[in-house]
Amino acid sequence: MSAQSTAAPQIVFPITECIVRTEMLPPDEVCTAQNGLVTESFGPAQIVLHNCKVRTPLNFHTLYDISAATPHHFNAANMRFVRPLAGGALLFQRV
């Protein structure tokens, strides 16, 4: 038997002072978080935000822009809210 697939390497890095905005004009700040984790691979990026303060309910059909102060003004556009996770974290995935 030969393996048909190989595991895609993943890079996980922390982000801090996160802001989630809608991509509609004008962009509205809908959520802030003290910290989060970004998972990058050959597939879509995933972002998990911890210690969130949600100001407006998140919608599964709305695209969001997530920016963070660290590392070096990180920015991720076209992120879709997937679901809340245990402990109050929020999961986003690139469309």
C-alpha positions, 0 to 999 in steps of 0.5 A: 500500500502506498500513501496517497496523501502527505500532511501539509506543513503548518505554521502556527504563530500568535497575534495580539491586540486583534480587531475584527471589522466588517469588509463593508464600507465603512468598516465597522469594528465588531469584535476585539480580542487580546490574543489569538493564534493563526494557522497557515498551511497550503490550504485556507488560513484559520484564526482562533481569537481568545478573550473576545469582546463581541460588540455586534453579533457575528454572521456566518455570511459576512466577510471579516477583516482581522488585524493585529498589532503583533506581529508587525501589523498582521492583517487577514482579509476575507475571513469567515466566522465558523463557530465559537469554540470551548472557553469562548474562543472564536474560529475564523477561516479564510474564504 
